[in-house]
Amino acid sequence: MEFTVIVDIDGVITNIDFFKYIEPLKHLSPSNIMKLLKNKKEEIHVMSDMEPEKIINSKIKSRILYPGIALYSRKAKIRSNASIVINDLVEEDCNVVIMTKRPFGTEEGKMGDKIRGHVVKHLASNDIPYNKIRYVKSSKVEECIEEAADVIIEDSPKNIIALAEAGFKVICFRTCYNKHITEDIENVYVAENWDNVYSIIHTLRDDKFLVEEMLKDEEHIIDELEEEEAARRKMNIKNNVYKLKFVQRRGYFEKNKTKR
């Protein structure tokens, strides 16, 4: 059974808790930088929010933003146990996809190439394995659909809400800037550390296994239903499984649970 785990880098694999001192910078985007620099003499041409890389002219990008992003991409501190847990997930045949909105990650040219090179080297030097890495500009919803994501580990409040509303299971990696995100939000699970992440992923993986087993048991019934009714029945089975409490599920899987 394939189980795809989407892992963010900034704030999830790397520790950027220092942003509690400059919290707005967690959401630093070219458009926000443009606002911060609007009183400067440099001429900045505002373009569509859908094309953030074009908002700031090349001088500002190369002289102000790029050096900081390059340094961070080489030296960012890795969170405790991130390497251990991700290695365990890969060894357990999870499909681990690194997905990041790292500034310049999607940009063509030398700056983009260098940032992507720094990211790959930094992950390798800190023993962070993965099956694929993707650089994105969006809230990640479309990319997660393409990857058939089973769970996403994310720290950005905006991305967490967008992904959860799209129906994905999202692990909110707790930081100083997402404390307002709670498990009261449908499809959201909160992890205080990477050990919590590991436990939640195993629970969700067990859920997926149970759903597939229940679908097999009802396959003869589902096959006789009209397409719309069959889809509805499958969805009901899936929803019922996810509504079960953690404690109610444990006995079923006790003998199959992988222990670390």
Long-range contacts (C-beta under 8 A, 24 or more apart in sequence): 1-205, 1-208, 1-209, 1-212, 2-93, 2-95, 3-93, 3-94, 3-95, 3-150, 3-151, 3-201, 3-205, 3-208, 4-94, 4-95, 4-97, 4-147, 4-148, 4-149, 4-150, 4-151, 5-89, 5-94, 5-95, 5-96, 5-97, 5-149, 5-150, 5-151, 5-152, 5-153, 5-201, 6-97, 6-99, 6-140, 6-144, 6-147, 6-149, 6-151, 6-152, 6-153, 6-154, 7-86, 7-96, 7-97, 7-98, 7-99, 7-130, 7-152, 7-153, 8-99, 8-100, 8-152, 8-153, 8-154, 8-155, 8-156, 8-159, 8-173, 9-98, 9-100, 9-102, 9-119, 9-123, 10-76, 10-100, 10-101, 10-102, 10-155, 11-155, 11-156, 11-173, 11-175, 12-79, 12-82, 12-153, 12-154, 12-155, 12-173, 13-78, 13-79, 13-82, 13-86, 13-98, 13-123, 13-128, 14-76, 14-77, 14-78, 14-79, 15-76, 15-77, 15-78, 15-79, 16-76, 16-175, 17-175, 17-176, 19-175, 19-176, 19-177, 20-176, 20-177, 23-176, 23-177, 26-156, 26-177, 27-156, 27-158, 28-103, 29-103, 30-55, 30-56, 30-61, 30-65, 30-103, 31-55, 33-60, 33-64, 33-65, 37-64, 52-137, 53-104, 53-106, 53-107, 53-137, 61-104, 61-111, 62-111, 65-103, 66-104, 66-111, 66-115, 69-102, 69-103, 69-104, 69-115, 70-114, 70-115, 70-118, 73-102, 73-115, 73-118, 73-119, 73-122, 74-118, 74-121, 74-122, 75-122, 76-122, 78-126, 78-128, 79-193, 79-194, 80-193, 80-194, 81-193, 81-194, 81-195, 82-126, 82-128, 82-194, 83-126, 83-127, 83-128, 84-194, 85-194, 85-195, 85-197, 85-198, 86-128, 86-129, 86-130, 87-127, 87-129, 88-198, 88-260, 89-198, 89-201, 90-129, 90-130, 90-131, 92-258, 94-201, 94-205, 95-131, 95-132, 96-129, 96-130, 96-131, 96-132, 97-130, 97-131, 97-132, 97-133, 97-134, 97-147, 97-149, 98-123, 98-128, 98-130, 98-132, 98-133, 98-134, 99-133, 99-134, 99-136, 99-140, 99-143, 99-144, 99-147, 99-152, 100-133, 100-134, 100-135, 100-136, 101-135, 101-136, 101-137, 101-138, 101-140, 101-156, 102-135, 105-135, 105-136, 106-135, 106-136, 106-137, 139-163, 141-166, 141-168, 144-168, 150-204, 150-205, 150-208, 151-200, 151-201, 151-204, 153-191, 153-197, 157-181, 160-185, 160-188, 161-185, 163-187, 164-188, 169-204, 171-197, 171-200, 171-201, 173-197, 198-260, 202-257, 202-258, 203-246, 203-249, 206-249, 206-253, 206-256, 206-257, 207-241, 207-242, 207-249, 209-253, 210-241, 210-249, 210-252, 210-253, 211-237, 211-238, 211-241, 214-241
